[in-house]
Amino acid sequence: MEEKYDDTFLARWLSNELSEEELETFKNSEDFNKFSAIISTLETAEYPDIDVSTNFQQTLQKIKDQNTSKTKVRKLNPYWISSVAACLLIAFSYLLFFQSITYTTRIAEQIDIKLPDNSKVILNADSKLSHKRFGWEKNRELELSGEAFFKVQKGEKFSVKTSQGTVSVLGTQFTVNSRNNFYNVICYEGKVKVKTPNSSDIILTKGEAFKLHNNKGETYSVKSEEPTWLQNQSSFYNTPILQVVNELERQFPVVIIGKENIKPAFFTGRFSHENLESAIKTIFVSMNIPFSFEENKVKILKY
């Protein structure tokens, strides 16, 4: 940033002491947007342990009180100038260190992600994954909403946190699917530990899987070497039919109405992502669910 915008100048700007000419020049500079972004973040961001925003606002209030006092206006005390500059510096540092990188996918979209330790993630449709930008080597932790396939490099503990549980590993390949009251973990290589709020730790090895629905857990086996959705197929084992129907909506640009008419049932099988009409028949015909289909819209009829 330009040297002319020192601590004193910033303090005068924050306390509305700049002349109109100075303010106009400042607004037309590149630095104005940078400082304004920091101030905006201070007002909304949450920082661990240190309440930077509150301290900063208190400092601004003290500056304002000095300027609105009935006594003669004096130059700002260097102490307050230092406080303002310190708040800006601390806030900027926390912004950088605790900033997260977030990846999202849309309907019928998958993306490949390379993590800082060369671990790889493939994010399935309609999903979100995030991790801290810095400190990755000692804290390999991600947050997931949706479904993803992980190929983890050996190193420090690697954790995938979701709203329904946490999967921890050192080096392996696995998937995690966490969506609306449904949780599923499949281990394709190595060993993973699954921890959920209402159950003891579960260890899965190659070819083993665990699913949780309505707080009921179940382990089962898989034969595939990787997720079927990497080959444009969605597969299910004893999965609530509503979850299957929701997955259909994630893989195709289709609207499904009348879900309230679906009777509770469980589906084992798979559908292809290549043909919508074929996928619809695979699900609804095999489960004897009456429906009508027209122009990318499925209407589930009453039985």
C-alpha positions in Angstrom: 0.0 0.0 0.0 1.2 3.5 -0.6 3.4 5.1 2.1 1.3 8.3 2.3 -1.5 6.4 3.9 0.2 5.9 7.2 -1.4 5.2 10.6 -2.2 8.9 11.2 -3.9 9.2 7.8 -6.0 6.0 8.5 -7.0 7.3 12.0 -8.1 10.6 10.4 -10.1 8.7 7.8 -11.8 6.5 10.4 -12.7 9.5 12.5 -14.0 11.5 9.5 -11.3 14.2 9.7 -10.2 14.1 6.1 -10.9 17.1 3.9 -13.2 16.6 0.9 -10.2 16.7 -1.4 -8.2 14.2 0.6 -11.2 11.8 0.9 -12.0 12.0 -2.8 -8.3 11.3 -3.7 -8.3 8.4 -1.2 -11.5 6.9 -2.7 -10.0 6.9 -6.2 -6.9 5.0 -5.0 -6.5 1.3 -5.1 -5.8 1.3 -1.4 -9.3 2.5 -0.5 -10.9 -0.8 -1.5 -8.3 -2.8 0.4 -8.8 -0.8 3.6 -12.6 -0.8 3.2 -12.6 -4.6 2.8 -10.7 -5.0 6.0 -13.1 -2.7 7.9 -16.1 -4.5 6.4 -14.7 -7.9 7.5 -14.0 -6.6 11.0 -17.7 -5.8 11.4 -18.9 -9.3 10.4 -16.1 -11.8 10.9 -15.7 -14.1 13.9 -12.1 -14.7 15.2 -11.1 -17.4 17.6 -10.3 -16.5 21.2 -9.6 -12.8 20.4 -12.7 -10.6 19.8 -10.9 -8.3 17.3 -14.1 -6.8 16.0 -15.3 -5.7 19.4 -12.0 -4.2 20.4 -11.8 -2.4 17.1 -15.3 -1.0 17.5 -14.5 0.2 21.0 -11.4 2.0 19.6 -13.5 3.7 16.9 -16.0 4.8 19.5 -13.3 6.3 21.7 -12.0 8.2 18.7 -15.6 9.4 17.9 -16.1 10.5 21.5 -13.0 12.6 21.3 -14.1 14.4 18.2 -17.7 15.0 19.3 -16.8 16.3 22.7 -17.7 19.9 23.6 -14.1 20.6 24.5 -11.6 21.9 22.1 -10.7 19.4 19.3 -7.2 18.0 19.7 -5.0 15.8 17.6 -5.5 12.1 18.1 -3.4 10.6 20.8 -0.7 8.3 19.3 -2.0 5.5 21.5 -5.3 5.4 19.7 -3.5 5.6 16.3 -1.4 2.6 17.3 -4.5 0.8 18.5 -6.3 1.3 15.2 -3.3 0.2 13.2 -2.8 -2.9 15.5 -6.5 -3.9 15.0 -6.1 -3.6 11.3 -2.9 -5.7 11.3 -4.4 -8.4 13.6 -7.6 -8.6 11.6 -5.7 -9.0 8.4 -3.4 -11.7 9.8 -6.4 -13.7 11.1 -8.1 -13.3 7.8 -5.2 -14.8 6.0 -4.4 -17.6 8.5 -8.0 -18.8 9.1 -9.3 -18.3 5.6 -10.9 -21.4 4.1 -10.8 -22.7 0.6 -14.2 -24.0 -0.5 -15.2 -26.2 -3.5 -18.8 -26.7 -4.7 -20.4 -28.7 -7.4 -23.7 -28.2 -9.2 -26.3 -30.7 -10.4 -24.8 -33.4 -12.6 -21.2 -32.1 -12.0 -18.1 -33.7 -10.6 -14.7 -32.0 -10.0 -11.2 -33.2 -9.2 -9.4 -31.5 -6.3 -5.7 -31.7 -5.4 -5.0 -31.0 -1.7 -1.8 -29.3 -0.4 -0.3 -32.7 0.6 -1.1 -34.2 -2.9 -4.1 -36.1 -1.5 -6.9 -36.2 -4.1 -10.6 -35.7 -3.8 -13.3 -36.2 -6.4 -16.4 -34.2 -5.3 -19.7 -35.6 -6.5 -22.7 -33.6 -7.7 -24.4 -31.0 -5.5 -21.7 -31.2 -2.8 -19.5 -28.8 -0.8 -16.0 -29.3 0.6 -13.7 -26.8 2.5 -10.4 -26.7 4.4 -8.2 -24.1 5.9 -5.7 -22.4 3.6 -2.7 -22.6 6.0 -1.4 -25.2 8.5 -2.5 -28.1 6.4 0.6 -30.3 7.1 -0.2 -30.6 10.8 -4.0 -30.4 10.6 -5.4 -32.3 7.6 -9.0 -31.6 8.3 -11.9 -31.0 5.9 -15.6 -30.3 6.2 -18.0 -32.0 3.8 -21.6 -31.6 2.9 -22.6 -34.1 0.2 -20.5 -36.9 -1.3 -16.8 -37.2 -2.1 -14.1 -39.9 -2.9 -10.8 -39.5 -1.1 -7.3 -40.8 -2.1 -5.2 -39.9 1.0 -1.4 -39.6 1.1 0.3 -40.9 4.2 1.1 -38.4 6.8 -0.6 -36.8 9.8 -4.1 -37.8 10.7 -6.6 -37.0 7.9 -10.2 -36.2 9.0 -13.4 -35.5 7.1 -16.0 -33.9 9.3 -19.7 -33.8 8.5 -22.8 -32.9 10.4 -23.4 -36.6 11.1 -20.0 -38.0 11.8 -16.2 -37.9 11.3 -14.0 -40.2 9.3 -10.3 -40.4 10.3 -7.4 -42.1 8.4 -3.7 -42.0 7.8 -3.5 -43.1 4.2 -6.3 -44.9 2.3 -9.1 -44.5 -0.3 -12.7 -44.1 0.8 -16.0 -42.3 0.2 -18.1 -40.2 2.5 -21.8 -39.4 1.8 -23.5 -37.1 4.2 -26.9 -35.8 3.2 -30.2 -35.0 5.1 -30.5 -37.7 7.7 -28.4 -40.2 5.7 -24.7 -41.0 6.2 -22.6 -43.6 4.3 -18.9 -44.5 4.4 -17.1 -47.0 2.1 -13.5 -48.1 2.4 -11.8 -49.1 -0.8 -8.2 -49.3 0.4 -6.4 -49.3 3.8 -8.4 -48.6 7.0 -10.8 -45.9 8.2 -12.3 -45.0 11.6 -15.9 -43.8 11.6 -17.1 -41.8 14.6 -20.7 -40.7 15.0 -22.4 -38.9 17.9 -24.6 -41.9 18.9 -22.3 -44.9 18.3 -18.9 -46.3 19.3 -16.0 -46.0 16.9 -16.3 -48.2 13.8 -13.2 -49.5 12.0 -13.7 -50.3 8.3 -11.1 -52.1 6.1 -11.0 -52.6 2.3 -14.4 -53.7 0.9 -16.4 -52.7 4.1 -19.0 -50.0 4.4 -21.1 -48.4 7.1 -24.4 -46.5 6.7 -26.5 -44.6 9.1 -30.2 -43.7 8.7 -32.6 -42.5 11.4 -29.8 -43.2 14.0 -29.7 -46.9 12.9 -26.3 -48.1 11.8 -25.5 -51.0 9.5 -22.3 -52.4 8.1 -22.1 -54.2 4.7 -19.7 -55.3 2.0 -18.9 -53.9 -1.4 -17.0 -55.5 -4.3 -16.1 -52.5 -6.4 -12.6 -51.0 -6.3 -13.9 -47.4 -6.5 -17.2 -45.5 -6.4 -19.6 -46.4 -9.2 -20.4 -42.7 -9.8 -16.9 -42.3 -11.2 -18.3 -44.5 -14.1 -21.5 -42.4 -14.3 -23.6 -44.9 -12.2 -25.2 -44.4 -8.8 -25.4 -47.6 -6.8 -27.3 -48.3 -3.5 -27.5 -50.9 -0.9 -30.7 -51.2 1.2 -31.1 -47.4 0.9 -34.3 -45.5 1.7 -36.1 -44.9 -1.6 -36.4 -41.2 -0.9 -32.6 -40.9 -0.8 -32.4 -42.7 -4.2 -35.0 -40.3 -5.7 -33.1 -37.3 -4.4 -29.9 -38.7 -5.9 -31.7 -38.9 -9.3 -32.3 -35.1 -9.0 -28.6 -34.5 -8.3 -27.5 -36.4 -11.4 -30.0 -35.1 -13.9 -31.7 -31.7 -14.6 -35.1 -33.2 -13.6 -37.8 -32.0 -11.2 -39.6 -34.6 -9.1 -42.9 -33.6 -7.5 -45.2 -35.6 -5.3 -42.5 -37.2 -3.1 -44.9 -37.2 -0.2 -46.7 -40.0 -2.0 -43.8 -42.4 -1.8 -44.3 -45.2 0.7 -41.3 -46.1 2.9 -39.2 -48.7 1.2 -35.5 -49.6 0.6 -33.7 -49.9 -2.7 -30.7 -52.0 -3.7 -29.5 -51.5 -7.2 -28.0 -48.8 -9.5 -29.0 -46.4 -12.2 -27.0 -44.9 -15.1 -26.3 -41.2 -15.5 -26.4 -41.5 -19.3 -30.1 -41.6 -19.9 -32.8 -40.0 -17.8 -35.7 -42.0 -18.9 -33.9 -45.3 -18.3 -32.8 -44.1 -14.8 -36.4 -43.2 -14.0 -37.7 -46.6 -15.1 -35.0 -48.4 -13.2 -36.1 -46.7 -9.9 -39.9 -46.3 -10.2 -40.8 -49.4 -12.2 -38.7 -51.7 -10.1 -40.2 -50.3 -6.9 -43.8 -50.3 -8.3 -44.1 -46.6 -7.8 -46.8 -45.1 -10.1 -45.6 -42.0 -12.0 -45.9 -39.9 -15.1 -43.0 -38.4 -17.0 -43.0 -35.5 -19.4 -40.3 -32.8 -20.4 -37.9 -33.5 -17.5 -40.6 -33.5 -14.9 -41.6 -36.6 -13.0 -44.9 -36.6 -11.1 -45.3 -39.4 -8.5 -48.9 -40.5 -8.3 -50.8 -41.8 -5.4 -50.8 -45.6 -5.1 
